């Protein structure tokens, strides 16, 4: 072996989806049959058994006293939300439109929370009428909610979303620490709490979210501990006892070569210690973990068909009928600084070796329309099916589906 040659890191095996013979199975259905059942490509398919299994695994790893909320921004497909609503304790929404889907899913309004830095007056009124918990993110929202409460005679349930004075280290996307549009700076929260008390709003607690997509358990443990300690300090200025403490999420999933699944053992132990301490220092509080990507990301695939096989100066390009307009994140244009490949396979050639270096590109007139770059895949021809794993979160609704007026996709839950 040449010691100067370094092996390239591999993707974590996508063994949550088995195969039978040459075909990937999704919800137990062979891929080509699923394509016929859907009626077209491209499409997203989400496996309901994988969703159920992920929630069960998470509950087994965390203390029973911790409530689990689904952040439906990760995947707001109504069928997915309805399925998740039966598995989790509550739903977090980020718009009035998401609130309607959450209510239609049968979720308990008392366990629905609403976060977002730019809530419109009509959305705040909608939230008050629904009786859900509103995460206040500015002084303006206090004044508007006070006016809505007075006009409707309905109570306005509120928590304060806090912009902490620290970050979640190693996060793919930092949501707290430093200047942020999210929440209220921790040092301004005591003043905001006083305004909430004067306005007669029904204060219930705090929402702290330091960052997302983290695969380092020690960083998540540190952030949860810091968030809890910050909430204890802020509770001293609260107009009522804390009943709701959302410590956020940030749990990541492996997308790129070299990344591994998150180890939950230390996170569960830390949350058990926090829950025990909260029982003494914040006895009325229900601790909540809010997760989106971690619950649904690995349960979804994106399926697109090869239209053409082209060779340009010795390199093979598979031109498919989907692209960045359907799956912006897989193209590398949704927050990646350096583009990396998602795990990809030829879903109807699972029994063949990944022996050919190819690039998978979409039909759009831009070089950004790249779904896999110089990746080893099985030999594919027009009509074959390219599958992108880890596609259950931030897919269809996070992509510019109207770009260049290409045909739209479908989503199915199987």
SULDADA-V885267 format. One record per residue. N is the residue number from 1. RES is the residue in one small letter. PHI is phi in degrees with one decimal (none if undefined). OMEGA is omega in whole degrees, 0 to 359 (999 if undefined). Layout:
BEGIN
N,RES,PHI,OMEGA
N,RES,PHI,OMEGA
END
This chain:
BEGIN
1,x,none,178
2,x,-79.1,184
3,x,-70.8,180
4,x,-86.8,180
5,x,-95.0,181
6,x,-99.2,178
7,x,-69.1,176
8,x,-71.3,177
9,x,-64.1,181
10,x,-103.8,172
11,x,-67.8,170
12,x,-59.9,181
13,x,-56.6,179
14,x,-91.1,186
15,x,-80.7,172
16,x,-67.0,176
17,x,-108.8,179
18,x,-76.7,174
19,x,-133.8,176
20,x,-131.3,184
21,x,64.7,183
22,x,-92.6,188
23,x,-115.4,170
24,x,-69.7,177
25,x,-108.0,178
26,x,-125.2,186
27,x,60.8,181
28,x,80.9,183
29,x,-101.5,175
30,x,-59.2,190
31,x,-58.7,182
32,x,-65.0,176
33,x,-66.8,179
34,x,-64.3,177
35,x,-58.1,178
36,x,-62.4,181
37,x,-66.8,178
38,x,-69.2,177
39,x,99.4,180
40,x,-168.1,160
41,x,-122.2,357
42,x,-79.1,173
43,x,-157.2,168
44,x,-100.5,174
45,x,-126.4,180
46,x,-118.6,184
47,x,-94.6,186
48,x,-65.0,179
49,x,-66.2,177
50,x,-67.5,176
51,x,-62.3,180
52,x,-62.7,182
53,x,-64.8,181
54,x,-62.8,179
55,x,-63.6,180
56,x,-63.7,179
57,x,-63.2,181
58,x,-67.4,179
59,x,-62.4,179
60,x,-67.0,183
61,x,-89.5,184
62,x,-108.4,176
63,x,-59.4,183
64,x,-63.3,183
65,x,-77.7,182
66,x,-80.6,176
67,x,-85.1,183
68,x,-115.9,178
69,x,-112.0,177
70,x,-98.4,175
71,x,-83.3,192
72,x,-73.2,174
73,x,-59.0,180
74,x,-63.5,177
75,x,-159.2,183
76,x,-92.7,177
77,x,-53.6,186
78,x,-53.3,180
79,x,-66.3,177
80,x,-66.1,181
81,x,-62.6,178
82,x,-62.9,178
83,x,-66.4,182
84,x,-66.7,182
85,x,-61.0,179
86,x,-82.9,185
87,x,-103.2,186
88,x,-103.4,182
89,x,-91.6,183
90,x,-166.6,182
91,x,-127.2,172
92,x,-105.9,180
93,x,-115.7,182
94,x,-127.6,178
95,x,-167.1,175
96,x,-65.0,177
97,x,-63.9,177
98,x,-64.6,179
99,x,-60.8,179
100,x,-62.1,179
101,x,-64.5,180
102,x,-62.5,179
103,x,-66.4,178
104,x,-63.5,182
105,x,-71.6,182
106,x,93.3,178
107,x,-62.6,179
108,x,-68.0,180
109,x,-54.1,180
110,x,-64.0,182
111,x,-108.1,174
112,x,-105.3,176
113,x,-121.8,187
114,x,-128.6,178
115,x,-118.8,177
116,x,154.3,186
117,x,-77.4,184
118,x,-130.9,181
119,x,-74.4,178
120,x,-74.6,180
121,x,-58.0,181
122,x,-63.6,179
123,x,-69.4,177
124,x,-63.6,178
125,x,-65.9,176
126,x,-59.1,182
127,x,-66.7,178
128,x,-63.4,180
129,x,-63.0,180
130,x,-78.8,180
131,x,78.9,181
132,x,-89.7,180
133,x,-90.1,182
134,x,-104.6,176
135,x,-84.1,182
136,x,-70.2,182
137,x,-125.6,177
138,x,-164.6,176
139,x,-67.5,179
140,x,-58.1,183
141,x,-64.1,178
142,x,-61.9,181
143,x,-63.3,181
144,x,-67.4,179
145,x,-67.8,176
146,x,-62.2,179
147,x,-67.3,179
148,x,-66.3,178
149,x,-59.7,182
150,x,-68.4,183
151,x,-73.3,185
152,x,-99.9,185
153,x,75.6,180
154,x,-97.9,176
155,x,-69.1,176
156,x,-111.5,180
157,x,-80.1,185
158,x,-136.8,166
159,x,-129.5,180
160,x,-104.5,171
161,x,-83.0,186
162,x,-101.3,169
163,x,-89.0,186
164,x,-68.8,181
165,x,-94.9,177
166,x,-153.8,180
167,x,-112.4,170
168,x,-86.6,184
169,x,-61.6,177
170,x,78.6,181
171,x,-78.2,174
172,x,-67.8,179
173,x,-142.4,183
174,x,-85.4,184
175,x,-113.9,181
176,x,-152.3,183
177,x,89.7,182
178,x,71.4,178
179,x,-68.8,181
180,x,-143.9,175
181,x,-79.3,184
182,x,-94.4,173
183,x,71.7,180
184,x,-114.5,181
185,x,-53.2,185
186,x,-51.4,182
187,x,-71.3,178
188,x,-95.9,186
189,x,-63.1,179
190,x,-56.0,177
191,x,-64.2,179
192,x,-63.1,179
193,x,-62.0,177
194,x,-64.7,178
195,x,-65.1,178
196,x,-62.0,178
197,x,-62.1,180
198,x,-64.4,184
199,x,-78.9,179
200,x,74.3,178
201,x,-80.1,183
202,x,-86.6,182
203,x,-70.8,180
204,x,-124.0,180
205,x,163.8,188
206,x,-133.7,174
207,x,-126.6,180
208,x,-124.1,182
209,x,-140.3,188
210,x,-89.8,182
211,x,175.0,184
212,x,-131.5,175
213,x,51.0,179
214,x,-112.9,179
215,x,-107.6,180
216,x,-105.7,183
217,x,-59.2,180
218,x,-64.5,178
219,x,-71.4,178
220,x,-65.6,178
221,x,-59.2,181
222,x,-62.6,181
223,x,-66.0,179
224,x,-63.6,179
225,x,-64.3,180
226,x,-64.8,179
227,x,-63.8,179
228,x,-63.9,180
229,x,-64.9,177
230,x,-65.4,179
231,x,-62.6,177
232,x,-60.9,180
233,x,-66.3,182
234,x,-68.4,181
235,x,-62.5,178
236,x,-65.0,179
237,x,-101.8,186
238,x,-73.7,180
239,x,-78.2,180
240,x,-155.9,177
241,x,-59.4,179
242,x,-73.6,177
243,x,-110.1,186
244,x,-137.9,178
245,x,-131.8,180
246,x,-94.5,181
247,x,-89.5,177
248,x,74.6,182
249,x,-141.2,179
250,x,89.8,182
251,x,-66.9,183
252,x,-99.9,173
253,x,-125.8,182
254,x,-77.8,177
255,x,-104.8,196
256,x,-116.0,180
257,x,-53.2,179
258,x,91.3,179
259,x,-83.0,182
260,x,-120.8,178
261,x,-63.1,180
262,x,-68.2,176
263,x,-86.0,186
264,x,-89.2,190
265,x,-60.8,182
266,x,-71.2,178
267,x,-65.9,178
268,x,-63.5,179
269,x,-64.8,179
270,x,-65.4,179
271,x,-66.5,176
272,x,-64.7,178
273,x,-66.7,178
274,x,-64.2,181
275,x,-62.2,179
276,x,-65.4,180
277,x,-67.7,179
278,x,-63.2,179
279,x,-60.0,178
280,x,-91.3,189
281,x,-96.4,181
282,x,-141.2,195
283,x,-64.2,182
284,x,-92.6,190
285,x,-85.2,170
286,x,-100.9,181
287,x,-86.2,184
288,x,-122.7,168
289,x,-111.2,184
290,x,-113.2,184
291,x,-130.1,176
292,x,-123.5,182
293,x,-50.9,185
294,x,-63.6,182
295,x,-81.3,189
296,x,-120.3,190
297,x,-59.9,185
298,x,-83.9,182
299,x,-92.5,185
300,x,-122.1,173
301,x,-129.3,173
302,x,-113.5,184
303,x,-116.9,180
304,x,-140.2,187
305,x,-99.6,176
306,x,-72.4,176
307,x,-92.7,187
308,x,-153.0,174
309,x,-119.8,185
310,x,-121.6,174
311,x,-116.4,179
312,x,-120.7,180
313,x,49.0,174
314,x,89.3,180
315,x,-109.4,183
316,x,-90.2,174
317,x,-117.6,170
318,x,-97.3,180
319,x,-92.2,186
320,x,-114.7,184
321,x,-87.2,173
322,x,-117.5,180
323,x,178.5,184
324,x,-63.8,180
325,x,-67.9,176
326,x,-106.6,187
327,x,-138.8,184
328,x,-60.4,184
329,x,-66.2,179
330,x,-66.7,179
331,x,-76.6,180
332,x,89.9,184
333,x,-104.8,180
334,x,-124.2,174
335,x,102.1,178
336,x,-73.4,174
337,x,-83.1,174
338,x,-116.2,185
339,x,-64.8,176
340,x,-131.7,181
341,x,-79.9,164
342,x,-67.4,171
343,x,-66.3,186
344,x,-135.0,175
345,x,-147.4,170
346,x,-93.0,194
347,x,-70.2,176
348,x,-111.5,175
349,x,-135.9,185
350,x,-69.5,181
351,x,-91.0,181
352,x,-110.4,182
353,x,-70.1,176
354,x,-84.3,192
355,x,-112.4,184
356,x,-120.0,178
357,x,-82.0,183
358,x,-137.4,168
359,x,-117.7,178
360,x,-101.4,183
361,x,-126.4,179
362,x,-92.0,185
363,x,-89.8,187
364,x,-79.1,181
365,x,-85.9,176
366,x,-155.0,177
367,x,-68.3,176
368,x,-73.7,184
369,x,-82.1,186
370,x,-127.3,182
371,x,-99.9,175
372,x,-153.9,186
373,x,-117.2,177
374,x,48.8,185
375,x,-113.9,179
376,x,-78.4,179
377,x,-133.9,173
378,x,-64.6,178
379,x,-58.1,183
380,x,-129.5,179
381,x,-126.3,175
382,x,-52.5,183
383,x,99.4,177
384,x,-73.2,190
385,x,-115.9,176
386,x,-90.3,181
387,x,-118.2,175
388,x,-108.5,179
389,x,-80.0,178
390,x,55.3,188
391,x,-113.2,182
392,x,-81.4,182
393,x,-128.8,176
394,x,52.3,179
395,x,-110.5,186
396,x,-58.7,185
397,x,-82.1,177
398,x,-102.4,185
399,x,-122.3,183
400,x,-81.5,191
401,x,-67.5,177
402,x,-91.2,186
403,x,-63.0,179
404,x,61.6,174
405,x,53.6,175
406,x,-73.2,177
407,x,-59.4,183
408,x,-82.6,179
409,x,-99.3,171
410,x,-123.3,175
411,x,-128.3,178
412,x,-136.3,173
413,x,-111.7,185
414,x,-122.3,999
END
